[in-house]
Amino acid sequence: MIRTRKASRREIFGWAMFDFANQAYTLLIITVVFGDIYTRIVVGDAPGYRLGNLLWSAALCLSYAIVVVSAPLLGAVMDHAQAKKRLLFASYVLTVASTGMLYFVEPGHVWLGFVLIVLSNAAYSAGESFIASFLPFLGDSTELGRISGYGWALGYAGGLVSAGFVLAFLGEVSAENFERIRWVGPFAAAFFLLAAIPTFIWLREPACGRHRTLQPAVIFSAYGRLLRTVHSVAEFPDLFRLFISILFAMAGVYVIVAFSFIYGAQVIGWSEATRAQMFVIVQITALLGALAFGALQDRIGGRVTYALSLLLWVFAILAIYFVEALTATLNGTLGLTLEAERVFLFAGLLSGLSLGSSQSVGRALVGMFAPESRAAELFGFWGLFSKLAAIFGIFAVGLLQWLFGLQGAVLFCIALFAAALVPLAGVDEARGIRTAWQKK
């Protein structure tokens, strides 16, 4: 069995608390609340909100493009200069500051909101790669699924706590309630600021590389290191195939994360009560999916577990697209009087299970295949492929919804998850782990 330095439970908890903390940002700002505020209130081009949706897509794509360009180089800097915690802290501070400033985005302040989303989401997304680069140092290859699942599960618990507060005390997303709901930015910033403190107290800097001051010479050296990695891509065939699979899968995931609650408001026309119930269902099922599939990964292997999570996504998208037809069938067959928004909660259950499982298993697989000495660099490439996927998926859906409406555009996600299964079939898990061990 391949072994690395095993971290203490306290250090693993400190690492996982960053997932707990940053989930407030992705859930409140990107998925549930601020995306709805921006499209319906700040831009407010009713009834179709097509310009608002397009600008929202463009802001997210631009932020992800920043990560695509910078993540591998920053990862190489982290490995070369022993700077994982320093750059993680920098991304954390920038996310907190720019998220808190969302309070100042009022109706009509389209470009201020646009710029702040670009800054905050770029910093948050970079931090995702930075915190993931610690994963190979926390346990051996047979434990990474469980550890990654624990982090994602704690993250969804953080989302449940943070968004529960917002839904209870800040109220609905509406023009009439804007003076209260605008506090979602400062609240998400404060939650992230406080909840991530254990990470910086207990998580240790891995003993890879040599501590160096971050200056131009170090960046040039890291750039050379990065070029050598690019030229030696053939040394990591299984990791490369996994990255291609992640490219397609994460394109679909980012579409659902960015548009699911916008879809509920614009297509389903759900009530505020259903919106709150959907949030709770997605968070709880994602938490359970991360824990269950993380444990399953350590038992049956990451490749098979990841493939199962992608198939689950296909069923979830079908449930989202055909929710009205499914409602009519249930009512006609069983004599019920269900509304579409209630049946839509079932699609949320499947989406939550899919979300927690696919994200947890994918991150753990990369950790298994990444040599310790190049962990941050290769997780930088994980960030590159993930955010490149976000650009491709979100911008494509943004254009498709401009042409055909949001409901038709979401169906595109099925093709993305199906495409992710193709390169995954060529991944040899045992060979990939052996390659990583040989290059430590």
N, C-alpha and C positions, 0 to 999 in steps of 0.2 A: 504494500500500500504506500502510495506517495505521500510524504508528510512534509509540512512546512512548520514554522513556528506557530504553535497554537496560542491564541490570545486568551486572556482571562475573560471571565463572564462580564466583568465590569467594563472591560475595553470593548467587547462585542456590543454591550448595551450602549456604550457611548457612541459607537459607530452607528448603530441602528437609530439612535435618537436624532440623527441628522435627517433620516427618512421621516421620522415623526414630525420634525420641525418644518421641513420644506414642503410637506404635503399641503399645508395651509395655503401656500402660494399657488401651486398648480390647481388645487381644487377651487379655491375661492376666486382667484383672479382669472385663470384660463378656462376653467370648466363651468362652474356653477353661476357665479355672480357677475364679475366684472365684464366678461364677454357679452352677457345679456345687457348690462348697463351701456356698454359702448355701442353695440349695434342698434338697440331700440331707443336709447335716450340721448346719448352723446351725438351720434350720427342721425338717428331717428328718421330714416327715409321709408316710412310706412307707405303701403301695407306690406310690400314684399321684403323690405330691408336688404335688398340685393347689394346696394352700395356699402352699407354697413358691414355686411358679411364679407364682401370683397376686401375692404380695408382691414378688417380684422384678420383675414387670411394673409394679406400682404405684410402686416406687422409681425405676425408670428413667423412667416417665412423669412423675413429679413433678420429677425433675431436668431433663427436657426442657422442662417447663412454665416453669421458671425462665428458661431460655434464650429461650423464645418471648416472654416478657414483656420481657426485658431487652436482647436482642441488637440490635434496630434502634436503640434509644436509645444504647446503648454505642457502636455503630458511628458514629452521628452525632457523639457526643462525640469519638471518635478522629479523625474528619475535621476537626471544628471546632477542636479544641485541639491538633492535631498530636501525638496521644497513642497511636498504634498500638503502639509498642514498650512503653510504660508499662503499658497494659492487658493486652497479651500477657504481660508479665512477671508481673503480678498473678495472672492465671489459672493460669500455670505454677506459681507458689509454692503457691497454694491446692490445686491438683491433687496436687502432690508431698506436701504435709503430710497431707491427708486420706487419700490412698492408703496412706501409711506406717502410719497408725493402724489400718488393717484388720487388722493383726496381733492386736489386742486383741479381735477378734470371735470368740467361742468358741461351741460348741454351746449353743443356748438363748438366746444374746444376739441375738435377732431384731431388736430395735429399734435397737440400736447399729449393727449391720450395715446396716440400712435407712437410717439417717441419714447414715452415712459414704458410702454409695453415692450418695445424693442429692447431697451436697456435692461429692464428687470428680467425679462424672459431669457435673454442671452446670458446674463449672470447666473440665473437659476439653473439653466441648462448646462452651463459649464461646470457648475457645482455638482451636478448629477454625475458627470464623468469623474470629477476629482474624488468624490467620496467613494465611488465604486472601485477606484484603483487601490483602495486599502483592502478589498475583499480577499485577494489571494494570500494575505498575511494573517488572516484571522482563523484559519483552520486548514485541515488537509482536504484533498480532493473529494473525499467521500462525505464531507460535511458542508461543503459550500452551498448546496441546494437548500439545506435547512437554515443556514445562517442568512443567506440572501432572502429566503422566504420570511424569516423572522423580521428582517429589516423592512421589507415591503408591508408585512402585516402591521407592524408598529406604525408605519407611515399612514396606512389607511385608518388606524385608530386615531392618529393625529388629525386626519381629515375629518373624522366623525366628530371629534371634540370641537375643533375650530369652526367648522361649518354649522354644527349644532348651535353654537353660541350666536353665530351671525343670523341664522334663520329664526332663532328665538327672540333676539334682542334688536336686530336691525330691520327685520321685516322683509317685505316683498320688494322685488325690483319693479319700480314704477316711477313715473314722473312725479306723482304726488308724494311719494316716500323718498324722494331723492336726497333730501337733507340728512336723513338717517342712513340710508344704504351707502352713501358716499364714504362712510367710515370703514368700509370693508378693506380698503387699501391700508390705512394705518393699523387696523386690527391684524391683518395678515402679516404685516411687517413686524409688529410687536410679538406676535406668536412665534414667528421664525427666530427673532432675536433672542428670546428667552429660552425657548425649548432646545435650541442647538448648543447651549452653554455646556452641557455634559460632554458633547463631542470634543470640544477643545480642551476640556479638563482631562478626560480619561483616554482618548484615542492617541496612541503613540505614533511618532514618525517612524516608518519602517527604516531599518538600517541598510538601505540601498543607496549607492552613490556616495558622494562626499558633500558635506554642507558647504555651500558656496553662496556668496552674495549675488543677488539677482542683478546682474549688470550685462551690458551688451556682449561681452566676451562669452559669458555663459550661454546666452541665447544663441550665438553663432555656433558654439560647440553642440548645443542641443539640436540645432538645425542639421548639422552634419550627421548626428546620430539618427535623426529622423530619416534622412535620405538613405542611409544604410539599411534601415528597416524597410523602406519602400522597395529598394532594390533586392531585398532578400525575402520578398513576399512568398516565394515558392517554398520557403522553409516552413511555412505555416498554412498548408493547404486546407486543413479542416477549419481553422479559425477564419480563413478567408471565405470559405463556403458559408460558414455560419454568419459572417458579416453580410453577405449577399441576402441570406434568408431574413436577417434582421432588417435589412433595408426595406423589403417589401412588407414585412409584418408590422414594423413600427410606423410605416406610412399609414396603414389602416388604423392602428392604435391612436395616432395623433389626430386623425380625422374625427374619430369618435370622441376623444377627450375634448377637442376644440368645439365640436358642433352638437354633441348629444343634448345638452340642456337648451341650446338655441333651437334645436330640432323640436324638442318638447314644447317650447313656447310658440314657435312659428307654425309647425306642421300639425302637431297633435292638439295644440291649444289647451294645454293642461291647466288645472287650477293650482293655486299656491299650495294647497294641501298635498296634491299629487306630486308636485315638484319637491316638496320636503320629504315625502315618502320615498321618492326615487333616489334622492341623495342618500338616505339611510340604507336602503336596500343595496345600492352599488357599493357603498363603503364596507358594509358587513360582509357581503359576498366576495368582494375583492380581498378582504382580510383573510377570509376562510380559504379562498383560492390560493393565495400566496403560501399559507401554511401547509395546506394539503398537498399542493403540487411540489412544494419544496421538499417535503418528506418523501413524496413519491419519486422525485428525481434521485434522491440518494439511494432508493431501493431498485428502481428499474432503469436508471440512466437518464441523462439529460436530453439526449436527442429524441427518444421516444416520448418523453414527457412534454417536450416543447412542441412536437408534432400534434399531440393530443390537445394542447392549449390552442393551437391554430385552428384545428377542426371545430373546437368549441366556439371560436370567433365566427366562423362561417354560419353556424346555427343562430348565433346572436344577431348577426346582420339581417338574416332572413326574417327573424322575428320582428326586428325594427321596421323593415320595409313593408312587410305584409300585415302589420298590426291591425289595420282597418278590416282587411279581408278575414283575418283570424277572429276578430271581434264579431263580425257578421256571421261567421260559421258557428261559433260557440252559441251565439244568441239563437240562431235558427235551429240548430241541432238539439240543444239542451233546453230551449225555452227560457233563456236567461235575458236579462236586460242590462248587460254590461256596457259600459262606455269604453271607447278606444283608449282613453288615458289610463284606465285601470288595467287593461290588457298590456299596455305599454310597460307597466311595472315588471311583467314577466320578462320582457326583452331586457330590462335593466338588470334583472337577476342574472341572466346569462352573460350579459356584458361585464358585470362585476366579477364573476368567476373567471371569465376570459382575461380580463385586465390584470387581476392579481397574479394569475398563474403564468401568463406569457411574459410579463415583465420580470418576475422573480426568477423563472427558469432561464430566460435569456441572459440575464446578468450573471448568474452562477456559471453558465456554460463558458462565457468569456473568461471568467475568473479561473476556471479549470484549465483552459488552454493557454493562459498568459503566463510567461516566465516572470518570476518575481522581479528580476533586474530590469524588466521592460514593462511592468504592470501598468504604470500610469500612461505610458506611451501608447500601449495597445488599447487601454480603455479610452484613450483619446480618440483612437480610430473607431472604437465602439460609439463614442459620442458623435464622431463625424458621420458614420453610416446612419445612426439614429436620427440625427437632425437633418441630414440630407433626405432621409425618408420623410421627415415632417414637411420639408419644403415641397417635395414632390407631391405628397398626398394632399396636404392642405391647399396648396395652390391649385392643383388639379380639381379638387372638389369645389374650391371657390369659383373657378371658371365654369365648371359643370352646373353648379347651382345658379349661376348668372344666366346660363342658357336654358336649363331645364327645370330649375327649382331645386330646393334642398332635398326633397324626398327622393327624386331620381338620382341625384348625385351620390347619395349615401350607398346605393347599390354597388357602386364602383369598388367599395371596400372588399366585397367578396372576392373579386379578381386579385386584389392585393394579397389577401391571406392565402389563397390558393397558390399564387406564384411563390410565396415564401416556403411552401413545402417542397418545391422542386430542388433547389440547391441543398436543402437539409438532408435529402436522401443520400447525398454523397459524403456526408460527414461520418468519419470513423472516430468514435469517441475515445476508444482506447489508444489509438495512434496519436490523437491530438493531445491527450494528457501526457503520453510518453514524450512527445516532442517538447512540450513545455518543461518537463522535468529535466530533460537533457540540456536545455539552454539556461537553466537557473545558474 
